[in-house]
C-alpha cells in the first residue's frame, strides 16, 4: 500500500519505471564500470563551474536516488544515469563498458564499503555470485552489455565507450560523447572538463565531503568509493578461479570488446 501511495504522489524512486522524454539522454553502464566518472566529465563539460558530488546529483541525476517528482523538475534536456539492461524508450545512450575482471574487483570493494557483504566475505565467494548475476538486479555483466549491443550497436543515437579508452585518451572519448549529446567539442572546453574530472580531484572531493554520495556517508571511510581507477588491476587481486570462471563464461563477448 505504501509503495502505491508513493507512486501516486510521485515520491517513488522510479528506476526502470522512469517517465522518459524524447529529449533525454542516458549514461548507462553495468555497476562499477565508470559511470560516475563519465557523469563528472559530462557535468563539467556542460557547466563552467566545477562539479562536486553534490552538484552532480542535479546536473546528471541518477534515476535511483531521486523521486519521480524531483526528476520531472530538472531542466530539460536531461542527462540521466542508469544501470538498466536494454530499454527501448531511451532515445540517446552513452553505454560505458569495462573489463569485467576489473568490474568485479571494484564491485567487491564497493560492497564492503556499503556493508552489503561482511569482512569475512571473500573475493572468491563474491566472484561466484557475480558470475551468476546474484550481485544486483541488473543481470549479469554479459546480459547487461549484450542487451544494449544487440539492440542498438548500429544506431547513430548509441555510443559505446570503453572505460579503458577513456583512461588512455580521455579528451578524444569525451569529444565523442559530447557530439552524441549535441554539446560543444572545442578543445578548450574538453580539456577543462577532463582536468576538472581527474581521479585526484574526485578523491579529494570525496575526502572533503566524508563520502562520495549521501548513501555512502558514514560508510567504511577506510574503503573509498573513488579508488585507483586502474586498468588491469584485477591481475593483482583476482583469484585465478574467478578469472577462469569469468573468461570461460563470457569469452565471446570479452573477445568482441577487446578484453581477451
N, C-alpha and C positions, 0 to 999 in steps of 0.2 A: 504493500500500500504506500509506504513511504517513497519508494522509487517512482511510483506513478505520480504522486504529488510533485516531486521534484521535477519530473519531466514536464508536467503541465505548467509549472511556474518557471520553466527554463533554468532551473537550478541544478540540473544534472550535468555531469561531465560527459559529453556526448561520445567521444571516441569514434567508433565506426558509424554511429548514428548521426554524425555531424550533418548539418544542413550545408550543402556545398553550393557555391555560386560559380557562374561561368567565368568570372574574372579571378578566381582563386588560383594560387599556385602552391604546390606542396613540396617540401623537402622530406623525402621518405627514405627510410633505411631499416634494416634489421637492428634491434637494440645493440648498442656499443660498437657501432660501425663508423662513427664520426659525425653523427647528426648534429650534436651540439656545436662542434667546431664549424660546420657549414652554416649553421644558424648565425653564429658570430660573424662569419665572413659576409653573409648576406645582409645582416643588420648593419654592419659597418660600411657596407657598400651603399646602402640606401640612405643612411643617416650620417651627417657630418660629425655629430657629437659621438665620441666613442661609446660603444655598448658595454654594459656590465651585465651580470647575471640577472639583476632585477629588471633593467630596461629591456633585456632580450625577451622577457615573457610578454611584453606588449608589442615589441617590434616584429618578432617572429614567434608567435604564441604556439604552444603545444595543444593539441586537441584533447589531451587527457587531464590537464591541470586547470582548465578554465570551464566555467559553466556555459551552457548554450547561450544564455543571455549576454554574458561577457564577450564571447566570441562573435556574436552578432553585432556587438557595439564597436568592434575595431574598425578602423578606417579601411576602406577598400580602395584598390585591390589588396587582398590579404595574401601574405606568405605564411604558411602554416606547417608545423612539424607533425609528422605522422610515422608510425611504425607498422601501418596496416599492410597486409597482403593485398593483392590487386583489388582495386575499387574502380569500377568503370566510370564513376562520376567525377573523378579527379581530372580537371581539364589540362593542367600542366604539371609535370612531375620531374624533379631532380632526384634521381634514385642513387643513393650513396652505398656502394658495396665495399666490403673489406674482407681480406683473407679470414676465413672462419677460424683458423688456428689462432690468430691474434684476437678475434672477436671473443672467443671463449675465455681466454686469459683475462681480458678486460672485464668481461661479464662476471667472472668469478670474483674478482676484487670488488666490483660494484656490489655484488650480492652480499659480500662480507660487510661492506660499508653500510648497506641498508638494513642489515640484520635478517635478510631472507634466509641465510644459512649461518650455522654456528662455526666457531673457530675450528672445531674438530672435523668439519665437513671438508674432505679432501678434494683437490682439483680433479683427481681421477674419478671420484664419485660424481662430482658436478659434471664432468665430461660425458658420462653415460646419460645423464638427464638431458644435457644439451643436445646430444645427437638424436635423441628420441623425441625432442620437442616438448619436454616437460619443464622447461625453464620459464616459459611465459605463454601468453595467449596468442602469439603471432605466428605460430607454426615453427617448423624447423628453419634453420638458415636457408637451406635449399628451397624449401617450399615457398618462403617469402620472396627470395630473389627471383626464382624461376617463374613465379606467378606474374611478376611485372615484365620480365623479359619476354615471356611467351606472348603476352597480350599487347605490349607496347614498344618492343625493341625497334620497330621500323617507323614509329610515329615521330613527326617533327616536334611534337609537344612533349616528348620524353627524352631525358638526357641521363645517360648512365655515367656516373663519376666514380672512379676507383679511388678509395682512400689513399692508396699508395701513390697514385699520380698527384693527388693534392699535396702530399708531403714532398714530392720531388720537384714539382713545377706548379706551385700553388697559384701564382699570378695567371698562368695560362689557363688552368682549370676554372678559376674564378671568372675569367673573361667568358668562358663557355657558358657558365651558369648565368652570368649577367645577361648574355644575349637571349637565353631562353626566357628569362624573366622580363625582358624588354627594358633592361636598365643600362645605364651608361657603362661603356667599356674602355674609356680613355685610360691611358697608362697611369696617370697620377692618382686617379680615383681608386683604381685597382690596387696600386702599391700602398695607398693609405689604409685600405681595408685589410690587406694582408698583414701589415705591421700592427694594426690595432687588434688583430685576432691571433697573435702569436701565442704559442703554448705557454711561454714565460709570463705573458701578461694575464692569460686566463688563470694560471696557477696563482699569481699574485692577487687577482680579484677574488678567487675562492678563499684564499687565506685571510684576506681582509674582511670578507663578509661572514666567515665562520661556516661556510658551506656553499656549494655551487648554486643550489636552488633551495627553496623553502623546505621541500621534503627531505633534504639532506642535512639541514641544520641540526646540530646536536647528535649527529650520527657518526661514530667512529672517525674522529678527526685524524687518526693515525693512518687511515686509508683514504687518500684523496680521490675525488671524483675525476679531476684532470690529472691523469698520470703522465707517463712519458710520451704516449702517442707514437711509439716507435713502430717501425715496420720490421717484422720478423722477430719481435721479442719473444714469440712463442718458443723459439729454439732454445731459450734458456730456462723456460718454466714448464712447458707442456710435457707431461709424461708420454713416453713412447706409445703406450697402449691407447691413449686418447688421440694422439696424432694419427696412428694407424687406423683407428675407427673412423675419424673424420675423412681421411683421404680415401679409405676404402668405400665409404658410403656415398661421398659426394664427388668422386673423381671427375666424372664427365663435365659437371658444371665448373668445378675448380679449374680444369684444363681450359675450358672455354674462356674463362676470365683471366687466365694467365697466372694462376696460383700453383699450378703443377707443371 
